[in-house]
Amino acid sequence: MGMRANVVATHAVLILACMAALYPVLWVAKMALTAGQSFSMSGNPFPTEVSFENFETIFTMSDGIFWRQLFNSIVIAGITTVVGVILACTAAYAFSRFRFPGRKVGLASFLITQMFPGVVMAIPLYILLDELGLLNSLTGLVLVYSTSSIPFCVWTLKGYFDTIPKDLEEAAIMDGASQWTIFTKIVLPLSFPALAAFAIF
């Protein structure tokens, strides 16, 4: 009887947690599906009348600003993902497999950068982008987004690379494979799940 009570209590807590997490999402959906933002401020997160007026307004804007913003977002997200994956993969592999001066300091510095909230970097990044002439440019956004996610992803990928047996690389070296061949033909294919998770992040 005690086991059943524990299971029921656990499921009740999980259901409440899910409801708390989904409540803001349902409110956003309610705002989107309510005509003219004229929804009531009641606690009900579900729309009383479903309307697609807001979507029609966005898609039929005469100045095309929505499509331009969508295009910019897709371009920035795509380039940021490619640049971030390339930089994080190479750095994480180097930290995982090679021993060089400053390795521990580099890993520690990556970890320290994660201790500060993103808003702390706002003013320094603004000044830096201003000095480089990258304000109001897609290049500036790509650089900021890709580099700001690298410390976390380097640590994550390093941990994954550490789990790949070195015996595979040693066997490839015995067969005459170069370090670049080992990285691209053996390590990266085995790390696809981690790379996919990082790319989504």
Secondary structure, DSSP 4 states (H G I P E B T S, - for coil): -HHHHHHHHHHHHHHHHHHHHHHHHHHHHHHHHSGGG----SS--S-SS---HHHHHHHT-TT-HHHHHHHHHHHHHHHHHHHHHHHHHHHHHHHHH---TTHHHHHHHHHHHTTS-GGGGHHHHHHHHHHHT-TTSHHHHHHHHHHHHHHHHHHHHHHHHHHS-HHHHHHHHHTT--HHHHIIIIIHHHTHHHHHHHHH-
